[in-house]
Amino acid sequence: MDSALKVDRTNLKKERLKMNLTRKKLAYELKMSEETIKKLEDGTRNPSIDTAKKLALFFGKNLDYLFPDIFLITFGTKSNK
């Protein structure tokens, strides 16, 4: 994989490890495949909004914390329309 395409998903893995969960156990808990968890953590796959919300609820974290490359918080921005 091209390193320029790699994204930072260390918070996702950090939260999983804080709960002493293997990828396999997390996958079981969330009814996902272990391969999906691996790809999400590695940044080689983006989650659907439903998957992202499921993970955020499970860990009790914000979407922008778990997936900062996808869900960005913007402050004080207005549409130019």
N, C-alpha and C positions, 0 to 999 in steps of 0.2 A: 504494500500500500504506500502511496505517495505521502511522505510526512507532511506536506503542505495541506493535505486533506484531513489530517487527524485533528480531532477536536478534544477539548478538555472535559472529560466526564469524571474527574477524580472524586468529586463530591458524591456521586452516585455510589461508587465503589466504597468510599470512606464510610458512608452511612450503612451500607450492607455489612461491612466489617465491624462497625461499632456494635451491631446487633448480633455479632458472631454467627452470621449466616453465610453458608456457602452459596454459590450461584445456583446450585441444584435445589437447595432448600428454599431460597427466595423464589425461584421459578415455580416450585410446587405451591408455595403460599399464595402466589398471584395467578396461578393457573396459566403460566407461560412456559415456553421452552427454555432450557438452560442456555441454548445457543442464542436466543433472543437477548437474554440478560448479558451474555458475553459481548455481543455486538453493540448493545446500548452502552455498556461500560467502556468498550474500546473506541466508541465513537464512529464505528463503521456502519451504524444504522441509526436512523432517527426514529423516535417513538411516534406512534399516532397520538393524537390528543388524549384519547381514552387511556392509552397505556401510560402516558406521562402523568395524567391525573391519578391513575391507580397507584403509581409509584410514589407520587407526592403525598397522597393520603396515607399510604402504608408507612412512610418514613416520617410523616408529620412535617414536611419541609415544603417550601415554595418551589414552584416550577423553575423559576429563574436560578435558584440555587442548584438544583439537580441537573438542569440542562441550560447552562448560561449561554451556550452557543445558539440556542433556538429561541428561548423566552427571555427577552431583554426588557428591563424596566425603563420606561422613559419618564422623565420628570419635566413638567411645564412645557410640553410640546403641543402645538396646535396645527391643525390641518390648514394648508394654504389654499383650500378650495373656495 
